[in-house]
Amino acid sequence: MRPHRERKNLGAAVLAGLVCGGLWVAFATTILDVARPGVMTVPLALGVGSVTGLVVAAFCWRPGTPRQIWGRVALTVGLHALALPVAAAISFGASGIWPPPETADLGLSLDVLGVRLVGRPATVRLGVGGFVLGLLLVAIGDRALRRRGMADRMRRGTGRPSR
């Protein structure tokens, strides 16, 4: 029987699924529209977001304490956000802008929800923002998940640091 504090949190799982599904739509749109223009359609974007969201929600919908559940959510979303700089770099590489030639045509563009991405400073901001947000969420999630384990080891007497 599970302790009283261990339970599943559907809200946390749905939140993680929605955020990670949205991130994967941004990745796929950023990369595919440069590599193969016109391939990324609304049904494909919804399919990518839905499948990713369901997989992430299933991963995060496991029993645990609230600290473990939200730590798992933060870690999962943070790892997905860390892929944004990779998507930005691939889009610049696929468009021929990176490394920038002397006569780079920065007019290449990609619209995601009305925001122009490829060949624009917005792509750089997306990559940097994803990197910073990803590092922050991974650090928070790691601390939340690690702290619980360390407290258990200290109570049992097996977590003492060796000298």
PyMOL commands that set and color helices and strands:
alter all, ss='L'
color gray80, all
select helices_A, chain A and resi 10-35+42-60+66-81+84-94+121-156
alter helices_A, ss='H'
color red, helices_A
select strands_A, chain A and resi 111-112+115-116
alter strands_A, ss='S'
color yellow, strands_A
deselect
rebuild
show_as cartoon
